[in-house]
Amino acid sequence: MKWQGRRQSENVEDRRTSGPGLKIAIGGGAIGLIFFILQMFMGGENTQLLQEVQNQLQQQTQTGSSEPLSQEDEKMGFFTATVLADTEDVWHQVFQENGLTYEEPKLVLFRESVQTACGGASSASGPFYCPGDYKVYMDLTFFEELRTRFGAKGGDFAIAYVMAHEVGHHVQTLLGTSAKVRKLQSDLSEIEANKLSVALELQADFYAGLWAHYNRNYLEEDDIEEALSAANAVGDDAIQRKFNGRIVPDSFTHGTSEQRMYWFRKGFSSGNISQGDTFETIK
């Protein structure tokens, strides 16, 4: 992605050198991995592994991080601020075209643990959006896990895709979509509620593709492939197969690898927000 020398958003809170972390609970993320995934898909079948991961997380939240930022850390901060600026430009335009006003979210960069309006979270939750404070939270070490443990190709546009996905959840909050889904879920069985969660996540993937469509002048040759590789790696079926050896479709909450790639592609190719009704696919 061509990002250097371009506008950077001022809506970034860099907490990566904020000192010792707090003893906090594990929070869920929109693309939550590691502990969340193990807990959801393994359950009691792998209690020893779950305990090992939980112990590691407890050590992280107790020790926190006060290490200074490296040159690479600073570079990644500039990169994410540029991507966030791009999302601001795109969504201001899309909202304006539809007679709406876009309210910009903030991006919080942290290490190991963080407190949010949605509760405490650790880096094991993966990047996530909190509707309680309109903030996207990211520990950038997640992307190394995404590449080494989950088989994604990596690259800077994988990070951009994840950021755009989380900003997509912010868009859903502003449009009232998330609130409607939560209300509907309260009266449904777990299986039916999961279907709505899948639709919500796939729509965030569509919004990420929509952002890429508007931002295509800054894309490089392998960028879309990097995004699709990341989407493929975090499909429910891919994660369940990798960590549990079997697939349980009724427990899906984010969609299959194929679905996630399809909706990202659709957003990218159409550039039309009205084409992102993922809820029609679950009827």
Helices and strands as residue ranges (DSSP letters): E 12-14, H 35-41, G 43-46, H 47-63, H 71-97, E 106-109, E 113-116, E 119-122, G 123-125, E 128-130, E 135-138, H 142-148, H 156-175, H 177-185, H 190-214, G 216-218, H 223-233, H 236-244, G 249-251, H 257-270, G 273-275, G 278-282
